[in-house]
């Protein structure tokens, strides 16, 4: 009897256009993940890109640069399973942590992600703000453009008028 009365009341409220909120909606509360990025020799990996990837949906949840001490922090992280990745300027993964699980409102610290020795140069180029214009491809392209300009000037300089 009580159940049918509650159901009828809800139907009447909806029919009148009164919003009915779901019962016991839990607020979403976020946590923090922090740690250190290190080079193979144990030195801090300063100013490198660190990315937080959600393993449940494969989405990037955040990206930060490490401090000079190699420290990084991700705040407002929803509960879930994550992996921390060190990436280069082209977003290629150079190193990754083991999967970690974060509970609501949890603070997880002390994670260490170590770059392999072979990845150090790529991380440093990305950290130094290396871009296309400082790459070997840019230098080759600029040289090719220069050669085309010189060839174009030489061709345009030849007198090709029909009055000759």
URHU-V986056 format. One line per field, one symbol per residue. ss: DSSP state (H for helix, E for strand, C for the rest). phi: phi as a letter, one per 30 degrees, with the letter a starting at -180 (. if undefined). burial: + if it has 24 or more other ideal C-beta (glycine too) atoms within 12 Angstrom, else -. Layout:
# URHU-V986056
ss->???
phi->???
burial->???
This chain:
# URHU-V986056
ss->CHHHHHHHHHHHHHHCCCCCCCCCCCCCCEEEEEEEEECCCCCECCCCEEEEEECCCCCEEEEEECCCCCEEEEEEEECEEEEEEEECCCCCEEEECCCEEECCCCEEEEEEEECCHHHHHHHHHHHCCCCHHHCHHHHHHHHHHHHHHHHHHHHHHCCCCCCC
phi->.dddddddddddddddiddcdddhddddbcbbbblbcbdedjddcdicdbcccdddbiddclbbcddedidbbcchcdelcbbcbcbddciddcabdddbccdehdccbidbccddedcdddddddddiebedccddddddddddddddddddddddddcdddd
burial->------------------------------+++++++++----+++++++++++------++-+++---+++++--+++++++++++++---+++++--+-+-----+--+++++---++-++-+++-------------------------------------
